[in-house]
Amino acid sequence: MAEIIQRDGTWAFDGTTVRITPGLHRSVPLFRQTYGEIAVPLEAISGVAFEPERKRGRLRMRLREGADPLLHATGGRLPDPADPYRLIVDVDRAGVAEYVAEEIRRSLLLDQIPKEPTKTYLLPGPPVPVSVRSSDGTVSFDGTRIRIDWADTSDRVKRATGPRIIHVGNLTHVEWLPNSGYEDGFLRFVTRETSFSKLPPEKDPYALDLWGSTRRDLLTALVATAVTARLPHPSAPAITASAPAAAIAAPADHHDVLLRRLRELGELHREGVLTDEEFTMTKAAVLRGF
């Protein structure tokens, strides 16, 4: 067993799995503490290195492309301190860190682990059900469907439509961008019907606009990852036997979606939920999307 225990967390390697446990110190980001322990199988790892610095160093693990739904869902946009595959190491423990890294590298070599992208996820992502309260509302996922309950501060268009229920089978993918504190982020659930819509996140009833606490809004990556883990793997073929028929039917389907969206907006406008300016802006955004 090769193990290193630090205030930032613990890495323990038994020859087949690296078990990563976040530290409990207040310096450890809320995201890592909430995500919890991660068991990384050796076959998911492409490399590991220790990066020494003057006062402390970092252990960094690189995973094979396509192995982890977290990395796919977040697209490399997780802030560095929230990266669960990074461990801050005190300078007096540099030797232990080097030893752990070397043991993992030796096992990768002995087991001849390939570096090529994987065709399936090798890590499961966070368990479900999972629920996160963000600045724009609360998003929950039970493994089969997503529910969004809007906050009092959400846009009037969103609140007027009521809670949003989205079934995983209707999704094509998830888009996530963190709230940086300088620029708003979003969590968007893209369905077959909304894939051509380009509404801004604050108006899109299929998206959470992330503009509040960066620390808490980052937790929406938990939901993005849990949903991504239950969608087809990115290596799965996008074209099926029924693709030609679907391609022919697509224009009519998109036309129906457009008419339905415009009718909904018209009803909200007539009921006084949308002002003239809001109606004009939202209608223009929908038309641009189609």
C-alpha atoms as an extended CHARMM CRD file, in Angstrom:
* protein
*
       290  EXT
         1         1  MET       CA              0.0000000000        0.0000000000        0.0000000000  PROA      1               0.0000000000
         2         2  ALA       CA              1.3480000000        3.3900000000       -1.0450000000  PROA      2               0.0000000000
         3         3  GLU       CA             -0.3550000000        6.1940000000        0.8600000000  PROA      3               0.0000000000
         4         4  ILE       CA              0.0400000000        9.8890000000        1.5170000000  PROA      4               0.0000000000
         5         5  ILE       CA             -2.0570000000       11.7750000000        4.0700000000  PROA      5               0.0000000000
         6         6  GLN       CA             -2.2120000000       15.5570000000        3.9210000000  PROA      6               0.0000000000
         7         7  ARG       CA             -4.4700000000       18.3120000000        5.1900000000  PROA      7               0.0000000000
         8         8  ASP       CA             -5.7220000000       18.6370000000        1.6130000000  PROA      8               0.0000000000
         9         9  GLY       CA             -6.7040000000       14.9640000000        1.4640000000  PROA      9               0.0000000000
        10        10  THR       CA             -5.4480000000       11.3870000000        1.1860000000  PROA      10              0.0000000000
        11        11  TRP       CA             -4.3170000000        9.2440000000       -1.7220000000  PROA      11              0.0000000000
        12        12  ALA       CA             -4.0590000000        5.4930000000       -1.0990000000  PROA      12              0.0000000000
        13        13  PHE       CA             -2.9460000000        3.0510000000       -3.8210000000  PROA      13              0.0000000000
        14        14  ASP       CA             -3.3080000000       -0.7220000000       -3.3690000000  PROA      14              0.0000000000
        15        15  GLY       CA             -2.0140000000       -1.8100000000       -6.7670000000  PROA      15              0.0000000000
        16        16  THR       CA             -5.3340000000       -1.7180000000       -8.6020000000  PROA      16              0.0000000000
        17        17  THR       CA             -7.1510000000        1.3870000000       -7.3300000000  PROA      17              0.0000000000
        18        18  VAL       CA             -6.2400000000        4.8880000000       -6.1880000000  PROA      18              0.0000000000
        19        19  ARG       CA             -8.6380000000        5.9220000000       -3.4450000000  PROA      19              0.0000000000
        20        20  ILE       CA             -8.8490000000        9.7080000000       -3.1860000000  PROA      20              0.0000000000
        21        21  THR       CA            -10.3970000000       11.1440000000       -0.0190000000  PROA      21              0.0000000000
        22        22  PRO       CA            -10.7830000000       14.9190000000        0.3740000000  PROA      22              0.0000000000
        23        23  GLY       CA             -9.5470000000       16.5320000000        3.5590000000  PROA      23              0.0000000000
        24        24  LEU       CA            -11.9300000000       18.0110000000        6.1230000000  PROA      24              0.0000000000
        25        25  HSD       CA             -9.9690000000       21.2150000000        6.6710000000  PROA      25              0.0000000000
        26        26  ARG       CA            -11.8080000000       24.4480000000        5.8320000000  PROA      26              0.0000000000
        27        27  SER       CA             -9.2110000000       25.1640000000        3.1330000000  PROA      27              0.0000000000
        28        28  VAL       CA            -10.5480000000       22.2240000000        1.0980000000  PROA      28              0.0000000000
        29        29  PRO       CA            -13.1720000000       23.4970000000       -1.4010000000  PROA      29              0.0000000000
        30        30  LEU       CA            -16.8160000000       22.6450000000       -0.7150000000  PROA      30              0.0000000000
        31        31  PHE       CA            -17.0880000000       20.9420000000       -4.0980000000  PROA      31              0.0000000000
        32        32  ARG       CA            -14.4230000000       18.3540000000       -3.3140000000  PROA      32              0.0000000000
        33        33  GLN       CA            -15.8120000000       17.6880000000        0.1420000000  PROA      33              0.0000000000
        34        34  THR       CA            -19.3070000000       17.2340000000       -1.2590000000  PROA      34              0.0000000000
        35        35  TYR       CA            -18.1720000000       15.0470000000       -4.1710000000  PROA      35              0.0000000000
        36        36  GLY       CA            -16.5890000000       12.7810000000       -1.5690000000  PROA      36              0.0000000000
        37        37  GLU       CA            -14.2690000000        9.8160000000       -1.9600000000  PROA      37              0.0000000000
        38        38  ILE       CA            -13.3360000000        8.7080000000       -5.4630000000  PROA      38              0.0000000000
        39        39  ALA       CA            -12.0710000000        5.2210000000       -6.2860000000  PROA      39              0.0000000000
        40        40  VAL       CA            -10.0400000000        5.5010000000       -9.4930000000  PROA      40              0.0000000000
        41        41  PRO       CA             -9.3070000000        2.1410000000      -11.1700000000  PROA      41              0.0000000000
        42        42  LEU       CA             -5.8040000000        1.7930000000      -12.5720000000  PROA      42              0.0000000000
        43        43  GLU       CA             -7.1410000000        1.3240000000      -16.1200000000  PROA      43              0.0000000000
        44        44  ALA       CA             -8.6570000000        4.8360000000      -16.0000000000  PROA      44              0.0000000000
        45        45  ILE       CA             -5.2840000000        6.5310000000      -15.3740000000  PROA      45              0.0000000000
        46        46  SER       CA             -3.0190000000        7.7930000000      -18.1310000000  PROA      46              0.0000000000
        47        47  GLY       CA             -0.3300000000        9.2630000000      -15.8740000000  PROA      47              0.0000000000
        48        48  VAL       CA              0.6030000000       10.7990000000      -12.5430000000  PROA      48              0.0000000000
        49        49  ALA       CA              3.2690000000       13.2940000000      -11.5600000000  PROA      49              0.0000000000
        50        50  PHE       CA              4.5540000000       15.1650000000       -8.5380000000  PROA      50              0.0000000000
        51        51  GLU       CA              5.2400000000       18.8600000000       -9.1550000000  PROA      51              0.0000000000
        52        52  PRO       CA              7.5910000000       20.2180000000       -6.4620000000  PROA      52              0.0000000000
        53        53  GLU       CA              7.5470000000       23.8780000000       -5.4940000000  PROA      53              0.0000000000
        54        54  ARG       CA              9.5140000000       25.9590000000       -3.0020000000  PROA      54              0.0000000000
        55        55  LYS       CA              7.0780000000       25.6940000000       -0.0730000000  PROA      55              0.0000000000
        56        56  ARG       CA              4.8490000000       22.8440000000       -1.1950000000  PROA      56              0.0000000000
        57        57  GLY       CA              4.1800000000       20.6050000000       -4.1590000000  PROA      57              0.0000000000
        58        58  ARG       CA              1.2730000000       19.0060000000       -5.9950000000  PROA      58              0.0000000000
        59        59  LEU       CA              0.4050000000       15.4750000000       -6.9380000000  PROA      59              0.0000000000
        60        60  ARG       CA             -1.5300000000       15.4700000000      -10.1940000000  PROA      60              0.0000000000
        61        61  MET       CA             -3.3060000000       12.5860000000      -11.8470000000  PROA      61              0.0000000000
        62        62  ARG       CA             -4.2290000000       12.5090000000      -15.5190000000  PROA      62              0.0000000000
        63        63  LEU       CA             -7.1060000000       10.3000000000      -16.5880000000  PROA      63              0.0000000000
        64        64  ARG       CA             -7.6880000000        8.7470000000      -19.9650000000  PROA      64              0.0000000000
        65        65  GLU       CA            -10.0270000000       10.7450000000      -22.1560000000  PROA      65              0.0000000000
        66        66  GLY       CA            -13.5950000000        9.4980000000      -21.7810000000  PROA      66              0.0000000000
        67        67  ALA       CA            -12.9440000000        7.6300000000      -18.5270000000  PROA      67              0.0000000000
        68        68  ASP       CA            -14.6010000000       10.0680000000      -16.1330000000  PROA      68              0.0000000000
        69        69  PRO       CA            -18.0640000000       11.6800000000      -16.5390000000  PROA      69              0.0000000000
        70        70  LEU       CA            -16.9640000000       14.5090000000      -14.2140000000  PROA      70              0.0000000000
        71        71  LEU       CA            -14.1830000000       15.6050000000      -16.5510000000  PROA      71              0.0000000000
        72        72  HSD       CA            -16.4570000000       15.2480000000      -19.5620000000  PROA      72              0.0000000000
        73        73  ALA       CA            -19.3200000000       17.2260000000      -17.9830000000  PROA      73              0.0000000000
        74        74  THR       CA            -17.0930000000       20.0500000000      -16.7680000000  PROA      74              0.0000000000
        75        75  GLY       CA            -14.8860000000       20.1520000000      -19.8600000000  PROA      75              0.0000000000
        76        76  GLY       CA            -11.7520000000       21.1530000000      -17.9540000000  PROA      76              0.0000000000
        77        77  ARG       CA            -13.5140000000       24.1980000000      -16.4900000000  PROA      77              0.0000000000
        78        78  LEU       CA            -13.3140000000       23.2030000000      -12.8220000000  PROA      78              0.0000000000
        79        79  PRO       CA            -11.2340000000       25.7380000000      -10.8720000000  PROA      79              0.0000000000
        80        80  ASP       CA             -7.8550000000       24.2710000000       -9.9990000000  PROA      80              0.0000000000
        81        81  PRO       CA             -8.5000000000       24.0660000000       -6.2120000000  PROA      81              0.0000000000
        82        82  ALA       CA            -11.7230000000       22.1120000000       -6.8830000000  PROA      82              0.0000000000
        83        83  ASP       CA             -9.9510000000       19.5200000000       -9.0400000000  PROA      83              0.0000000000
        84        84  PRO       CA            -10.2610000000       16.2030000000       -7.1500000000  PROA      84              0.0000000000
        85        85  TYR       CA             -7.2610000000       14.7710000000       -9.0300000000  PROA      85              0.0000000000
        86        86  ARG       CA             -4.8600000000       17.2650000000       -7.4990000000  PROA      86              0.0000000000
        87        87  LEU       CA             -3.3500000000       17.0210000000       -3.9980000000  PROA      87              0.0000000000
        88        88  ILE       CA             -1.4020000000       19.7760000000       -2.2510000000  PROA      88              0.0000000000
        89        89  VAL       CA              1.6580000000       18.2620000000       -0.5540000000  PROA      89              0.0000000000
        90        90  ASP       CA              3.7150000000       19.8380000000        2.2490000000  PROA      90              0.0000000000
        91        91  VAL       CA              7.3910000000       20.2360000000        1.4160000000  PROA      91              0.0000000000
        92        92  ASP       CA              8.4800000000       17.7620000000        4.0960000000  PROA      92              0.0000000000
        93        93  ARG       CA              6.3040000000       15.0410000000        2.5020000000  PROA      93              0.0000000000
        94        94  ALA       CA              7.7120000000       15.4520000000       -1.0050000000  PROA      94              0.0000000000
        95        95  GLY       CA              9.5510000000       12.1340000000       -0.7720000000  PROA      95              0.0000000000
        96        96  VAL       CA              6.3320000000       10.2770000000        0.0730000000  PROA      96              0.0000000000
        97        97  ALA       CA              4.5390000000       11.9850000000       -2.7980000000  PROA      97              0.0000000000
        98        98  GLU       CA              7.2800000000       10.9200000000       -5.2140000000  PROA      98              0.0000000000
        99        99  TYR       CA              7.0170000000        7.3560000000       -3.9100000000  PROA      99              0.0000000000
       100       100  VAL       CA              3.2390000000        7.2210000000       -4.4200000000  PROA      100             0.0000000000
       101       101  ALA       CA              3.5550000000        8.6370000000       -7.9360000000  PROA      101             0.0000000000
       102       102  GLU       CA              6.3030000000        6.1500000000       -8.8050000000  PROA      102             0.0000000000
       103       103  GLU       CA              4.2610000000        3.1790000000       -7.5190000000  PROA      103             0.0000000000
       104       104  ILE       CA              1.3120000000        4.1930000000       -9.6920000000  PROA      104             0.0000000000
       105       105  ARG       CA              3.5450000000        4.7060000000      -12.7370000000  PROA      105             0.0000000000
       106       106  ARG       CA              5.1970000000        1.3000000000      -12.1990000000  PROA      106             0.0000000000
       107       107  SER       CA              1.8010000000       -0.4230000000      -12.0660000000  PROA      107             0.0000000000
       108       108  LEU       CA              0.6620000000        1.3710000000      -15.2270000000  PROA      108             0.0000000000
       109       109  LEU       CA              3.7590000000        0.0650000000      -16.9790000000  PROA      109             0.0000000000
       110       110  LEU       CA              3.4750000000       -3.4940000000      -15.6340000000  PROA      110             0.0000000000
       111       111  ASP       CA             -0.2190000000       -3.7540000000      -16.4720000000  PROA      111             0.0000000000
       112       112  GLN       CA              0.3780000000       -2.1280000000      -19.8650000000  PROA      112             0.0000000000
       113       113  ILE       CA             -2.4820000000        0.3070000000      -19.4060000000  PROA      113             0.0000000000
       114       114  PRO       CA             -3.1360000000        2.0400000000      -22.7470000000  PROA      114             0.0000000000
       115       115  LYS       CA             -3.2970000000        5.8180000000      -22.9960000000  PROA      115             0.0000000000
       116       116  GLU       CA             -5.9460000000        5.8500000000      -25.7160000000  PROA      116             0.0000000000
       117       117  PRO       CA             -9.4410000000        7.2520000000      -25.0000000000  PROA      117             0.0000000000
       118       118  THR       CA            -11.8870000000        4.8390000000      -23.3820000000  PROA      118             0.0000000000
       119       119  LYS       CA            -15.1430000000        3.6920000000      -24.9830000000  PROA      119             0.0000000000
       120       120  THR       CA            -17.0580000000        3.5810000000      -21.6910000000  PROA      120             0.0000000000
       121       121  TYR       CA            -16.9820000000        5.5310000000      -18.4460000000  PROA      121             0.0000000000
       122       122  LEU       CA            -14.7030000000        3.7980000000      -15.9450000000  PROA      122             0.0000000000
       123       123  LEU       CA            -15.8760000000        5.9350000000      -13.0130000000  PROA      123             0.0000000000
       124       124  PRO       CA            -19.5400000000        6.1110000000      -11.9550000000  PROA      124             0.0000000000
       125       125  GLY       CA            -19.8690000000        9.7840000000      -11.0630000000  PROA      125             0.0000000000
       126       126  PRO       CA            -21.7730000000       10.9570000000       -7.9660000000  PROA      126             0.0000000000
       127       127  PRO       CA            -24.5630000000        8.7510000000       -6.5680000000  PROA      127             0.0000000000
       128       128  VAL       CA            -28.2180000000        9.6700000000       -7.0330000000  PROA      128             0.0000000000
       129       129  PRO       CA            -30.5050000000       11.1400000000       -5.9310000000  PROA      129             0.0000000000
       130       130  VAL       CA            -28.6160000000       14.4230000000       -5.8950000000  PROA      130             0.0000000000
       131       131  SER       CA            -30.0230000000       17.8980000000       -5.3180000000  PROA      131             0.0000000000
       132       132  VAL       CA            -28.3300000000       21.3030000000       -5.4280000000  PROA      132             0.0000000000
       133       133  ARG       CA            -29.6890000000       24.7390000000       -4.5600000000  PROA      133             0.0000000000
       134       134  SER       CA            -28.2080000000       27.4220000000       -6.8000000000  PROA      134             0.0000000000
       135       135  SER       CA            -28.7330000000       31.1310000000       -7.3010000000  PROA      135             0.0000000000
       136       136  ASP       CA            -31.4110000000       30.4840000000       -9.9480000000  PROA      136             0.0000000000
       137       137  GLY       CA            -33.2530000000       27.6140000000       -8.2960000000  PROA      137             0.0000000000
       138       138  THR       CA            -32.9660000000       24.0540000000       -7.0280000000  PROA      138             0.0000000000
       139       139  VAL       CA            -32.0670000000       21.2660000000       -9.4570000000  PROA      139             0.0000000000
       140       140  SER       CA            -32.6180000000       17.6210000000       -8.5210000000  PROA      140             0.0000000000
       141       141  PHE       CA            -31.8490000000       14.3690000000      -10.3140000000  PROA      141             0.0000000000
       142       142  ASP       CA            -33.1300000000       10.9210000000       -9.2930000000  PROA      142             0.0000000000
       143       143  GLY       CA            -31.4320000000        8.8700000000      -11.9990000000  PROA      143             0.0000000000
       144       144  THR       CA            -34.2040000000        9.0940000000      -14.5740000000  PROA      144             0.0000000000
       145       145  ARG       CA            -35.5010000000       12.6430000000      -14.5080000000  PROA      145             0.0000000000
       146       146  ILE       CA            -34.3610000000       16.1690000000      -13.6960000000  PROA      146             0.0000000000
       147       147  ARG       CA            -36.5280000000       18.6440000000      -11.8300000000  PROA      147             0.0000000000
       148       148  ILE       CA            -35.8740000000       22.3800000000      -11.6190000000  PROA      148             0.0000000000
       149       149  ASP       CA            -37.7490000000       24.4780000000       -9.0510000000  PROA      149             0.0000000000
       150       150  TRP       CA            -37.1900000000       28.1510000000       -9.7300000000  PROA      150             0.0000000000
       151       151  ALA       CA            -36.1240000000       30.6100000000       -7.0450000000  PROA      151             0.0000000000
       152       152  ASP       CA            -38.0190000000       33.8220000000       -6.2470000000  PROA      152             0.0000000000
       153       153  THR       CA            -35.1890000000       35.7000000000       -7.9510000000  PROA      153             0.0000000000
       154       154  SER       CA            -35.4900000000       33.7110000000      -11.2070000000  PROA      154             0.0000000000
       155       155  ASP       CA            -36.6570000000       35.4720000000      -14.3450000000  PROA      155             0.0000000000
       156       156  ARG       CA            -40.4220000000       35.9300000000      -14.5950000000  PROA      156             0.0000000000
       157       157  VAL       CA            -40.5470000000       33.8290000000      -17.7530000000  PROA      157             0.0000000000
       158       158  LYS       CA            -39.1140000000       30.8550000000      -15.8900000000  PROA      158             0.0000000000
       159       159  ARG       CA            -41.3290000000       31.2670000000      -12.8370000000  PROA      159             0.0000000000
       160       160  ALA       CA            -44.3970000000       31.5650000000      -15.0640000000  PROA      160             0.0000000000
       161       161  THR       CA            -43.7290000000       28.1680000000      -16.6510000000  PROA      161             0.0000000000
       162       162  GLY       CA            -43.5580000000       26.4430000000      -13.2370000000  PROA      162             0.0000000000
       163       163  PRO       CA            -41.2240000000       23.5940000000      -12.2360000000  PROA      163             0.0000000000
       164       164  ARG       CA            -39.3890000000       22.0540000000      -15.1750000000  PROA      164             0.0000000000
       165       165  ILE       CA            -39.3310000000       18.2420000000      -15.5040000000  PROA      165             0.0000000000
       166       166  ILE       CA            -36.8790000000       16.7410000000      -18.0010000000  PROA      166             0.0000000000
       167       167  HSD       CA            -36.5050000000       13.0120000000      -18.6270000000  PROA      167             0.0000000000
       168       168  VAL       CA            -33.0310000000       11.6740000000      -19.3410000000  PROA      168             0.0000000000
       169       169  GLY       CA            -34.2900000000        9.9130000000      -22.4590000000  PROA      169             0.0000000000
       170       170  ASN       CA            -35.0990000000       13.2940000000      -24.0100000000  PROA      170             0.0000000000
       171       171  LEU       CA            -31.6130000000       14.7390000000      -23.4440000000  PROA      171             0.0000000000
       172       172  THR       CA            -28.8690000000       14.9740000000      -26.0150000000  PROA      172             0.0000000000
       173       173  HSD       CA            -26.2230000000       16.4680000000      -23.7170000000  PROA      173             0.0000000000
       174       174  VAL       CA            -25.5250000000       18.7710000000      -20.7830000000  PROA      174             0.0000000000
       175       175  GLU       CA            -23.7040000000       22.1030000000      -20.9790000000  PROA      175             0.0000000000
       176       176  TRP       CA            -21.9790000000       23.5440000000      -17.9050000000  PROA      176             0.0000000000
       177       177  LEU       CA            -20.0010000000       26.6960000000      -17.3050000000  PROA      177             0.0000000000
       178       178  PRO       CA            -18.9600000000       27.7220000000      -13.7740000000  PROA      178             0.0000000000
       179       179  ASN       CA            -19.7740000000       31.0430000000      -12.1870000000  PROA      179             0.0000000000
       180       180  SER       CA            -16.3220000000       32.6200000000      -11.9680000000  PROA      180             0.0000000000
       181       181  GLY       CA            -17.3280000000       35.5510000000       -9.7860000000  PROA      181             0.0000000000
       182       182  TYR       CA            -16.5030000000       37.8710000000      -12.6880000000  PROA      182             0.0000000000
       183       183  GLU       CA            -18.7390000000       36.2130000000      -15.2830000000  PROA      183             0.0000000000
       184       184  ASP       CA            -22.0070000000       34.3240000000      -14.8310000000  PROA      184             0.0000000000
       185       185  GLY       CA            -22.1370000000       30.6010000000      -15.4810000000  PROA      185             0.0000000000
       186       186  PHE       CA            -24.9380000000       28.2370000000      -16.4150000000  PROA      186             0.0000000000
       187       187  LEU       CA            -26.1430000000       24.6360000000      -16.3360000000  PROA      187             0.0000000000
       188       188  ARG       CA            -28.1690000000       23.8340000000      -19.4490000000  PROA      188             0.0000000000
       189       189  PHE       CA            -30.0430000000       20.6250000000      -20.2690000000  PROA      189             0.0000000000
       190       190  VAL       CA            -30.2000000000       20.2780000000      -24.0430000000  PROA      190             0.0000000000
       191       191  THR       CA            -33.0400000000       18.1810000000      -25.4770000000  PROA      191             0.0000000000
       192       192  ARG       CA            -33.8980000000       17.2380000000      -29.0390000000  PROA      192             0.0000000000
       193       193  GLU       CA            -36.4680000000       20.0280000000      -29.0620000000  PROA      193             0.0000000000
       194       194  THR       CA            -34.2600000000       22.7400000000      -27.5930000000  PROA      194             0.0000000000
       195       195  SER       CA            -30.9800000000       21.9180000000      -29.3730000000  PROA      195             0.0000000000
       196       196  PHE       CA            -31.5890000000       24.7680000000      -31.8470000000  PROA      196             0.0000000000
       197       197  SER       CA            -32.7740000000       27.2770000000      -29.2730000000  PROA      197             0.0000000000
       198       198  LYS       CA            -30.3250000000       30.0020000000      -28.3170000000  PROA      198             0.0000000000
       199       199  LEU       CA            -32.1290000000       31.6740000000      -25.4430000000  PROA      199             0.0000000000
       200       200  PRO       CA            -29.8080000000       33.2980000000      -22.8910000000  PROA      200             0.0000000000
       201       201  PRO       CA            -29.5400000000       31.2360000000      -19.6660000000  PROA      201             0.0000000000
       202       202  GLU       CA            -31.5250000000       33.7910000000      -17.6390000000  PROA      202             0.0000000000
       203       203  LYS       CA            -34.5100000000       33.2970000000      -19.9990000000  PROA      203             0.0000000000
       204       204  ASP       CA            -34.0690000000       29.6230000000      -20.9050000000  PROA      204             0.0000000000
       205       205  PRO       CA            -36.4530000000       27.3600000000      -18.8950000000  PROA      205             0.0000000000
       206       206  TYR       CA            -34.0630000000       24.4590000000      -19.5240000000  PROA      206             0.0000000000
       207       207  ALA       CA            -31.0930000000       26.2570000000      -17.9670000000  PROA      207             0.0000000000
       208       208  LEU       CA            -29.9610000000       27.5030000000      -14.5770000000  PROA      208             0.0000000000
       209       209  ASP       CA            -28.3320000000       30.9160000000      -14.6450000000  PROA      209             0.0000000000
       210       210  LEU       CA            -25.4480000000       30.8370000000      -12.1490000000  PROA      210             0.0000000000
       211       211  TRP       CA            -24.7340000000       34.3090000000      -10.8110000000  PROA      211             0.0000000000
       212       212  GLY       CA            -24.6760000000       34.0620000000       -6.9950000000  PROA      212             0.0000000000
       213       213  SER       CA            -22.3000000000       32.2930000000       -4.6240000000  PROA      213             0.0000000000
       214       214  THR       CA            -19.4590000000       30.8150000000       -6.6780000000  PROA      214             0.0000000000
       215       215  ARG       CA            -18.8110000000       28.2890000000       -3.9080000000  PROA      215             0.0000000000
       216       216  ARG       CA            -22.3760000000       26.9490000000       -3.9350000000  PROA      216             0.0000000000
       217       217  ASP       CA            -23.0610000000       27.3230000000       -7.6610000000  PROA      217             0.0000000000
       218       218  LEU       CA            -20.0480000000       25.1000000000       -8.3300000000  PROA      218             0.0000000000
       219       219  LEU       CA            -22.0240000000       22.2200000000       -6.8220000000  PROA      219             0.0000000000
       220       220  THR       CA            -24.2450000000       22.1820000000       -9.9110000000  PROA      220             0.0000000000
       221       221  ALA       CA            -21.3740000000       20.2460000000      -11.5000000000  PROA      221             0.0000000000
       222       222  LEU       CA            -22.5210000000       17.3220000000       -9.3210000000  PROA      222             0.0000000000
       223       223  VAL       CA            -25.8450000000       17.2160000000      -11.1600000000  PROA      223             0.0000000000
       224       224  ALA       CA            -24.1900000000       17.7930000000      -14.5380000000  PROA      224             0.0000000000
       225       225  THR       CA            -21.9010000000       14.8240000000      -13.8690000000  PROA      225             0.0000000000
       226       226  ALA       CA            -24.6210000000       12.4980000000      -12.5380000000  PROA      226             0.0000000000
       227       227  VAL       CA            -26.7350000000       13.1760000000      -15.6330000000  PROA      227             0.0000000000
       228       228  THR       CA            -23.7780000000       12.8700000000      -18.0200000000  PROA      228             0.0000000000
       229       229  ALA       CA            -22.8900000000        9.4730000000      -16.5430000000  PROA      229             0.0000000000
       230       230  ARG       CA            -26.3330000000        8.2090000000      -17.6160000000  PROA      230             0.0000000000
       231       231  LEU       CA            -26.1960000000        9.5390000000      -21.1570000000  PROA      231             0.0000000000
       232       232  PRO       CA            -24.5560000000        7.6850000000      -24.0680000000  PROA      232             0.0000000000
       233       233  HSD       CA            -20.7650000000        7.7540000000      -23.8750000000  PROA      233             0.0000000000
       234       234  PRO       CA            -19.1750000000       10.3950000000      -26.1580000000  PROA      234             0.0000000000
       235       235  SER       CA            -17.5800000000        7.5860000000      -28.1950000000  PROA      235             0.0000000000
       236       236  ALA       CA            -20.9900000000        6.0660000000      -28.9820000000  PROA      236             0.0000000000
       237       237  PRO       CA            -21.9580000000        6.4030000000      -32.6590000000  PROA      237             0.0000000000
       238       238  ALA       CA            -24.1810000000        9.3910000000      -33.2440000000  PROA      238             0.0000000000
       239       239  ILE       CA            -25.8000000000        7.9360000000      -36.3700000000  PROA      239             0.0000000000
       240       240  THR       CA            -28.2380000000        5.0460000000      -36.1160000000  PROA      240             0.0000000000
       241       241  ALA       CA            -30.1380000000        3.0180000000      -38.6760000000  PROA      241             0.0000000000
       242       242  SER       CA            -33.0990000000        5.3600000000      -38.3370000000  PROA      242             0.0000000000
       243       243  ALA       CA            -30.9940000000        8.4820000000      -38.8670000000  PROA      243             0.0000000000
       244       244  PRO       CA            -32.0770000000        9.1310000000      -42.4740000000  PROA      244             0.0000000000
       245       245  ALA       CA            -35.7620000000        9.0880000000      -41.4950000000  PROA      245             0.0000000000
       246       246  ALA       CA            -35.0690000000       11.2800000000      -38.5060000000  PROA      246             0.0000000000
       247       247  ALA       CA            -33.1880000000       13.7510000000      -40.6700000000  PROA      247             0.0000000000
       248       248  ILE       CA            -36.1580000000       14.0240000000      -43.0190000000  PROA      248             0.0000000000
       249       249  ALA       CA            -38.5960000000       14.5610000000      -40.1750000000  PROA      249             0.0000000000
       250       250  ALA       CA            -36.4040000000       17.0750000000      -38.3670000000  PROA      250             0.0000000000
       251       251  PRO       CA            -37.4820000000       20.2490000000      -40.2100000000  PROA      251             0.0000000000
       252       252  ALA       CA            -41.1720000000       19.5790000000      -39.5030000000  PROA      252             0.0000000000
       253       253  ASP       CA            -40.4140000000       18.7830000000      -35.8610000000  PROA      253             0.0000000000
       254       254  HSD       CA            -38.4420000000       22.0040000000      -35.4740000000  PROA      254             0.0000000000
       255       255  HSD       CA            -41.2890000000       23.9660000000      -37.1040000000  PROA      255             0.0000000000
       256       256  ASP       CA            -43.7620000000       22.5140000000      -34.5940000000  PROA      256             0.0000000000
       257       257  VAL       CA            -41.4620000000       23.3560000000      -31.7090000000  PROA      257             0.0000000000
       258       258  LEU       CA            -41.0740000000       26.9070000000      -32.9770000000  PROA      258             0.0000000000
       259       259  LEU       CA            -44.8380000000       27.4230000000      -33.2600000000  PROA      259             0.0000000000
       260       260  ARG       CA            -45.3860000000       25.9780000000      -29.7860000000  PROA      260             0.0000000000
       261       261  ARG       CA            -42.7160000000       28.2430000000      -28.2860000000  PROA      261             0.0000000000
       262       262  LEU       CA            -44.2100000000       31.3060000000      -29.9450000000  PROA      262             0.0000000000
       263       263  ARG       CA            -47.7010000000       30.4040000000      -28.7320000000  PROA      263             0.0000000000
       264       264  GLU       CA            -46.4440000000       30.0270000000      -25.1660000000  PROA      264             0.0000000000
       265       265  LEU       CA            -44.7100000000       33.3990000000      -25.3280000000  PROA      265             0.0000000000
       266       266  GLY       CA            -47.8490000000       34.9990000000      -26.7790000000  PROA      266             0.0000000000
       267       267  GLU       CA            -49.9700000000       33.6430000000      -23.9150000000  PROA      267             0.0000000000
       268       268  LEU       CA            -47.4820000000       34.9390000000      -21.3160000000  PROA      268             0.0000000000
       269       269  HSD       CA            -47.5430000000       38.3360000000      -23.0250000000  PROA      269             0.0000000000
       270       270  ARG       CA            -51.3400000000       38.5070000000      -23.1080000000  PROA      270             0.0000000000
       271       271  GLU       CA            -51.5420000000       37.5210000000      -19.4390000000  PROA      271             0.0000000000
       272       272  GLY       CA            -49.2020000000       40.3430000000      -18.5290000000  PROA      272             0.0000000000
       273       273  VAL       CA            -46.4000000000       38.0630000000      -17.3470000000  PROA      273             0.0000000000
       274       274  LEU       CA            -44.0820000000       39.4320000000      -20.0410000000  PROA      274             0.0000000000
       275       275  THR       CA            -43.7580000000       43.1320000000      -20.7740000000  PROA      275             0.0000000000
       276       276  ASP       CA            -43.6910000000       44.3210000000      -24.3860000000  PROA      276             0.0000000000
       277       277  GLU       CA            -39.9130000000       44.6380000000      -24.2150000000  PROA      277             0.0000000000
       278       278  GLU       CA            -39.4310000000       41.1800000000      -22.6590000000  PROA      278             0.0000000000
       279       279  PHE       CA            -41.7700000000       39.6090000000      -25.2170000000  PROA      279             0.0000000000
       280       280  THR       CA            -39.9720000000       41.2280000000      -28.1580000000  PROA      280             0.0000000000
       281       281  MET       CA            -36.5120000000       40.2720000000      -26.8760000000  PROA      281             0.0000000000
       282       282  THR       CA            -37.4430000000       36.6680000000      -26.0310000000  PROA      282             0.0000000000
       283       283  LYS       CA            -39.3050000000       36.1700000000      -29.3150000000  PROA      283             0.0000000000
       284       284  ALA       CA            -36.2920000000       37.4360000000      -31.2690000000  PROA      284             0.0000000000
       285       285  ALA       CA            -34.0000000000       35.0570000000      -29.3650000000  PROA      285             0.0000000000
       286       286  VAL       CA            -36.2870000000       32.0810000000      -30.1390000000  PROA      286             0.0000000000
       287       287  LEU       CA            -36.4420000000       32.9630000000      -33.8430000000  PROA      287             0.0000000000
       288       288  ARG       CA            -32.6530000000       33.3100000000      -33.9980000000  PROA      288             0.0000000000
       289       289  GLY       CA            -32.3330000000       29.8710000000      -32.4230000000  PROA      289             0.0000000000
       290       290  PHE       CA            -34.3940000000       28.2750000000      -35.1560000000  PROA      290             0.0000000000
